[in-house]
Amino acid sequence: MAIDMKRIYILIAFLLLAATGAAAQEKYSNGLEIDRTVHNFGDIMLGSGPVSCTFTLKNTGDKPAVIYNVTTTCGCTDVDWTKEPIRPGKEGKISVTYSNDEGPYPFDKSLTVYMSDVKKPVILKLRGVSMEKKKPLEELYPVHYGSLAVREEINKCGNLEQGGRKSESVMVANLSSSPLSVSFTDISENLEVAVTPNPIPAKGTAEMTFTVSADRELWGKNMYWATPVVNGKTYKNGEGESRLGFWAFTKENFNSMTEDERAKGPRPMFKESTYSFGKIKKGETVHASYTFRNEGRSPFRVYRVNADACCWSHSDIPVAAPGESVTFRVHVDTKDMPVGEALVIVTLTTNSPLRPIVNLFVAGYIE
């Protein structure tokens, strides 16, 4: 049975989400702090030439730190960095220039930074939208809360590890001819939101930064909300919603584990990752069944189950002892799903260092 390629592209994008945020003062084990990990150039004109920015690193540790290397994803980005050791209390720089000549498209460029005493390389991001001709703010930012305009009502924060914080940023706009003050109310627990500059200049833009802090009561994909207050008032957008939404995917943090501890951890092996239901009538419920065996040397636990379907549920998934096999079911109600090829992604957030996220699939055809 052929699978809808659009759904496959969505799946690939979901699986490749990296835990790379824009948090202010990101701290690393070697005592280095980075002022941010994402720089958003906002909306820039294609003919305006290259754009540049600088990331600042401060050594708050007690011994020198070294930036070994910085690599880029393409030749459109030039980078230079502090080559000498950064001594305690001193700062280093990573200076980046984006050529801005790839066409009128949104861009998202990555820099991989290799530093002393840091196990995983640090990922920095350059983002923005390059435009061939200037467009009205109303067109660039179509979701409006009074004079405050944003591109989307729901914003992604990406992957978050337990014990950490994850930040992202997007551009917002002031559609009015006078400065706009923005604050937020009814903010979800573990969420912080701020706009800079604030007030937003007349007919200008600003950066909205949102930060989610991990919570061991929350696993997998979770929504967080905040209501913008614009010059002291709240407004509903075109969908009748007064809130802005933010989502983050929280998974376990295995950074402190040794290689031996990882090797002795739980290891689920699934008999099949895809449940095919063939052809069914719209409105029927699919009862997908999955079986796995814990081939690791410690108990395997599923913290959370997520699925990209409107109406679904799952059976209990007990903790699996080493060598134990477990079967569980996922129930998908197709009443609100479109006719045609169907692919539902079921995501398990687990305690396995080798498989912290397990993706399963429910596939078939709805008549």
C-alpha positions as CSV (number, residue, x, y, z in Angstrom):
1,M,0.0,0.0,0.0
2,A,1.4,3.4,-1.0
3,I,1.9,5.9,1.8
4,D,1.0,9.6,1.5
5,M,4.4,11.4,0.9
6,K,3.1,14.6,2.6
7,R,2.7,12.7,5.8
8,I,6.1,11.1,5.4
9,Y,7.6,14.6,5.1
10,I,5.8,15.7,8.3
11,L,7.2,12.6,10.0
12,I,10.8,13.3,8.9
13,A,10.5,16.9,10.1
14,F,9.2,15.7,13.5
15,L,12.0,13.1,13.9
16,L,14.7,15.6,13.0
17,L,13.7,18.2,15.5
18,A,16.9,19.0,17.4
19,A,17.3,20.2,20.9
20,T,18.8,23.6,19.9
21,G,17.3,26.6,21.6
22,A,17.7,30.3,21.9
23,A,18.1,30.4,25.7
24,A,19.9,33.4,27.2
25,Q,23.1,32.4,28.9
26,E,23.2,28.8,28.0
27,K,25.6,27.1,30.4
28,Y,27.9,24.2,29.6
29,S,30.0,21.8,31.7
30,N,33.3,23.5,30.9
31,G,32.1,26.8,32.5
32,L,31.3,28.5,29.3
33,E,28.1,30.5,28.9
34,I,26.7,31.5,25.5
35,D,24.6,34.6,25.4
36,R,22.1,32.8,23.0
37,T,22.0,29.8,20.6
38,V,19.7,31.3,18.0
39,H,20.0,34.6,16.1
40,N,16.9,35.7,14.3
41,F,17.6,38.3,11.5
42,G,13.9,38.7,11.0
43,D,12.7,39.9,7.6
44,I,15.5,41.0,5.3
45,M,15.7,42.1,1.7
46,L,17.4,39.8,-0.8
47,G,19.2,42.7,-2.4
48,S,20.5,44.2,0.8
49,G,23.6,42.0,0.9
50,P,25.2,39.8,3.6
51,V,24.1,40.0,7.2
52,S,26.2,39.3,10.2
53,C,25.9,38.6,13.9
54,T,28.2,37.6,16.9
55,F,27.7,35.0,19.6
56,T,29.5,35.8,22.9
57,L,30.9,33.1,25.1
58,K,32.0,33.9,28.7
59,N,34.2,31.6,30.8
60,T,32.7,31.4,34.3
61,G,34.8,28.3,35.2
62,D,38.1,28.0,36.9
63,K,40.3,26.8,34.0
64,P,40.8,27.9,30.4
65,A,38.2,26.7,27.8
66,V,38.9,26.2,24.1
67,I,36.7,26.4,21.0
68,Y,38.3,23.7,18.9
69,N,36.3,24.1,15.7
70,V,33.1,25.6,14.2
71,T,31.5,24.0,11.2
72,T,28.7,25.2,9.0
73,T,26.0,23.5,7.0
74,C,26.7,25.2,3.7
75,G,29.1,27.6,1.9
76,C,26.6,30.4,2.3
77,T,27.8,31.0,5.9
78,D,31.3,32.3,6.9
79,V,32.4,31.9,10.5
80,D,35.3,33.1,12.6
81,W,36.0,32.4,16.3
82,T,38.4,33.1,19.1
83,K,41.3,30.7,18.6
84,E,43.2,31.2,21.8
85,P,42.1,29.7,25.1
86,I,39.4,31.7,26.9
87,R,40.7,32.3,30.4
88,P,38.4,32.4,33.5
89,G,36.4,35.6,33.6
90,K,37.2,36.4,29.9
91,E,35.0,36.3,26.8
92,G,35.3,34.7,23.4
93,K,33.4,35.4,20.1
94,I,31.9,33.4,17.3
95,S,31.3,35.8,14.4
96,V,29.0,34.7,11.5
97,T,28.1,36.2,8.1
98,Y,25.2,34.8,6.0
99,S,25.6,35.6,2.3
100,N,21.8,36.3,1.8
101,D,21.9,35.3,-1.8
102,E,20.0,32.0,-1.9
103,G,16.7,33.4,-3.0
104,P,13.5,34.8,-1.4
105,Y,13.0,32.1,1.2
106,P,13.0,31.5,4.9
107,F,16.4,30.3,6.0
108,D,17.6,28.2,9.0
109,K,21.3,27.6,9.1
110,S,23.2,25.6,11.7
111,L,26.7,26.0,13.2
112,T,28.2,23.1,15.0
113,V,30.6,24.2,17.8
114,Y,33.2,21.8,19.3
115,M,34.5,22.9,22.7
116,S,36.8,21.5,25.3
117,D,35.2,19.4,28.1
118,V,31.8,19.3,26.4
119,K,30.7,15.8,25.3
120,K,28.1,16.9,22.7
121,P,28.8,19.7,20.2
122,V,26.8,22.9,20.6
123,I,24.4,23.8,17.8
124,L,23.9,27.5,17.0
125,K,21.2,28.7,14.6
126,L,20.8,31.6,12.1
127,R,17.2,32.2,11.1
128,G,15.3,34.8,9.1
129,V,13.2,35.4,6.0
130,S,14.8,36.8,2.9
131,M,12.3,38.6,0.7
132,E,12.6,39.8,-3.0
133,K,10.3,42.8,-2.3
134,K,9.0,44.4,0.8
135,K,5.6,43.2,1.9
136,P,3.1,44.8,4.3
137,L,3.4,43.8,7.9
138,E,-0.2,42.6,7.8
139,E,0.7,40.1,5.1
140,L,3.9,38.9,6.8
141,Y,2.3,38.5,10.2
142,P,-1.3,37.3,9.5
143,V,-2.4,36.5,13.1
144,H,-3.5,39.6,14.9
145,Y,-4.2,40.4,18.6
146,G,-5.3,44.0,18.2
147,S,-2.2,45.7,16.8
148,L,0.1,42.9,17.8
149,A,0.7,40.6,14.9
150,V,2.4,37.2,14.8
151,R,3.1,34.7,12.1
152,E,1.4,31.7,13.8
153,E,-0.9,31.1,16.8
154,I,1.0,28.0,17.8
155,N,4.9,28.2,18.1
156,K,7.3,25.3,18.5
157,C,9.9,25.2,21.2
158,G,11.3,21.8,20.1
159,N,12.9,19.1,22.2
160,L,13.6,19.6,25.9
161,E,15.6,17.3,28.2
162,Q,14.7,16.8,31.8
163,G,16.5,19.1,34.2
164,G,16.9,21.7,31.5
165,R,15.3,24.7,29.9
166,K,14.7,25.3,26.2
167,S,14.1,28.6,24.5
168,E,13.1,29.7,21.0
169,S,12.3,33.1,19.4
170,V,10.1,34.4,16.7
171,M,9.5,37.9,15.3
172,V,6.3,39.8,16.0
173,A,5.1,43.1,14.6
174,N,3.3,46.3,15.6
175,L,0.7,47.2,13.0
176,S,-0.2,50.6,14.6
177,S,1.4,54.0,14.1
178,S,2.4,54.4,17.7
179,P,4.6,52.3,20.1
180,L,3.0,49.2,21.4
181,S,3.5,47.8,24.9
182,V,3.1,44.0,25.3
183,S,2.9,41.9,28.4
184,F,1.5,38.5,29.1
185,T,-1.1,37.0,31.5
186,D,-2.5,33.6,32.3
187,I,0.9,32.1,31.6
188,S,1.2,28.3,31.9
189,E,3.4,26.9,34.6
190,N,7.0,26.3,33.3
191,L,6.6,28.9,30.6
192,E,8.3,32.4,30.3
193,V,7.6,34.8,27.4
194,A,9.2,38.2,26.7
195,V,9.3,40.7,23.9
196,T,12.3,42.8,23.0
197,P,12.3,45.8,22.3
198,N,9.2,46.6,24.4
199,P,7.4,48.9,23.5
200,I,7.6,47.7,19.9
201,P,8.3,50.7,17.6
202,A,5.5,52.0,15.5
203,K,5.1,49.9,12.3
204,G,8.1,47.9,13.5
205,T,9.1,44.4,14.6
206,A,10.5,42.8,17.8
207,E,11.7,39.4,18.9
208,M,9.5,37.3,21.1
209,T,11.5,34.8,23.2
210,F,9.7,31.9,24.9
211,T,11.3,29.5,27.4
212,V,10.0,26.2,28.7
213,S,11.5,24.6,31.8
214,A,11.4,20.8,32.1
215,D,9.1,19.2,34.7
216,R,9.2,15.5,35.6
217,E,5.4,15.4,35.7
218,L,5.4,16.3,32.0
219,W,6.7,14.0,29.3
220,G,6.4,14.0,25.5
221,K,4.6,16.7,23.6
222,N,2.9,19.3,25.8
223,M,1.2,22.6,25.1
224,Y,1.8,25.8,27.0
225,W,-0.2,29.0,26.8
226,A,0.1,32.8,27.4
227,T,-2.4,35.6,26.7
228,P,-0.9,38.7,25.3
229,V,-1.9,42.0,26.8
230,V,-1.6,44.8,24.2
231,N,-1.5,48.3,25.6
232,G,-3.3,47.1,28.6
233,K,-6.0,45.1,26.7
234,T,-6.5,41.6,25.5
235,Y,-7.9,40.7,22.1
236,K,-9.1,37.7,20.2
237,N,-7.5,36.7,16.9
238,G,-9.4,35.7,13.8
239,E,-10.0,32.3,15.2
240,G,-11.6,33.7,18.3
241,E,-8.6,32.7,20.5
242,S,-7.0,35.2,22.9
243,R,-4.1,33.0,23.8
244,L,-0.7,32.2,22.1
245,G,0.3,28.6,22.1
246,F,3.8,27.0,22.5
247,W,4.7,23.4,22.5
248,A,7.8,21.5,23.6
249,F,8.7,17.8,23.6
250,T,10.2,16.6,26.9
251,K,12.4,13.5,27.1
252,E,14.7,11.9,29.6
253,N,18.2,13.3,30.2
254,F,21.0,10.7,30.0
255,N,24.0,13.0,29.9
256,S,25.3,12.0,33.3
257,M,25.3,8.2,32.5
258,T,28.5,6.4,31.7
259,E,28.9,4.2,28.7
260,D,28.6,1.1,30.9
261,E,25.4,2.4,32.5
262,R,24.0,3.1,29.0
263,A,24.9,-0.4,27.9
264,K,23.1,-1.9,30.9
265,G,20.0,0.2,30.4
266,P,16.6,-1.0,29.1
267,R,16.4,-1.8,25.4
268,P,13.0,-2.4,23.8
269,M,12.9,-4.5,20.6
270,F,9.5,-4.3,18.8
271,K,8.2,-7.2,16.8
272,E,6.8,-4.7,14.3
273,S,6.8,-0.9,14.2
274,T,3.8,-0.5,11.8
275,Y,0.3,-1.8,12.3
276,S,-1.5,-2.0,8.9
277,F,-5.3,-2.0,9.1
278,G,-6.0,-2.5,5.4
279,K,-9.3,-0.8,4.2
280,I,-12.0,0.3,6.6
281,K,-15.0,2.5,6.5
282,K,-14.7,6.1,7.8
283,G,-15.9,6.2,11.4
284,E,-14.6,2.8,12.4
285,T,-12.1,2.4,15.2
286,V,-8.7,0.9,14.6
287,H,-7.3,-1.3,17.4
288,A,-3.6,-1.4,16.6
289,S,-1.5,-3.9,18.6
290,Y,2.2,-3.7,19.3
291,T,4.5,-6.2,21.1
292,F,8.0,-5.5,22.4
293,R,10.6,-7.4,24.4
294,N,13.0,-5.7,26.9
295,E,16.4,-7.0,25.8
296,G,18.2,-4.7,28.2
297,R,19.5,-5.3,31.7
298,S,17.2,-3.0,33.6
299,P,13.4,-2.3,33.6
300,F,11.9,-0.5,30.6
301,R,9.3,2.2,31.3
302,V,7.1,4.3,28.9
303,Y,6.7,7.8,30.4
304,R,4.2,9.1,27.8
305,V,2.3,8.1,24.6
306,N,1.6,10.8,22.0
307,A,-0.3,10.4,18.7
308,D,-1.0,12.8,15.8
309,A,-4.6,11.8,15.6
310,C,-7.7,13.7,16.8
311,C,-9.4,10.9,18.7
312,W,-7.3,8.1,20.1
313,S,-6.4,6.2,23.3
314,H,-4.1,3.5,24.4
315,S,-4.1,0.6,26.8
316,D,-1.9,0.5,29.9
317,I,1.8,-0.2,29.2
318,P,3.3,-1.9,32.3
319,V,7.0,-1.6,33.2
320,A,8.8,-4.4,31.5
321,A,11.5,-6.3,33.4
322,P,14.6,-7.5,31.6
323,G,13.6,-10.3,29.3
324,E,9.9,-9.6,29.6
325,S,7.6,-9.2,26.6
326,V,4.7,-6.7,26.7
327,T,1.8,-6.2,24.3
328,F,-0.3,-3.0,24.3
329,R,-2.9,-1.5,22.0
330,V,-3.6,1.9,20.5
331,H,-7.2,2.8,19.5
332,V,-7.7,5.3,16.7
333,D,-11.2,6.6,16.0
334,T,-11.4,7.5,12.2
335,K,-14.6,9.6,12.4
336,D,-12.7,12.9,11.9
337,M,-10.0,11.6,9.6
338,P,-10.0,12.3,5.9
339,V,-10.9,9.6,3.4
340,G,-7.9,8.1,1.6
341,E,-4.5,6.8,2.7
342,A,-3.9,7.3,6.4
343,L,-0.8,7.3,8.5
344,V,-0.9,8.0,12.3
345,I,2.4,8.4,14.2
346,V,2.4,7.1,17.7
347,T,5.4,8.3,19.8
348,L,6.6,6.7,23.0
349,T,8.8,8.7,25.4
350,T,10.9,6.2,27.4
351,N,13.6,5.6,29.9
352,S,15.9,3.8,27.4
353,P,19.2,5.6,26.7
354,L,19.4,3.8,23.3
355,R,15.7,4.5,22.4
356,P,14.5,7.5,24.4
357,I,11.8,8.1,21.7
358,V,10.2,5.3,19.8
359,N,8.0,6.0,16.8
360,L,5.3,3.5,15.8
361,F,2.8,3.8,12.9
362,V,-0.8,3.0,12.2
363,A,-1.3,2.8,8.4
364,G,-4.2,1.9,6.1
365,Y,-6.9,3.2,3.8
366,I,-10.1,4.9,4.9
367,E,-13.1,4.6,2.5
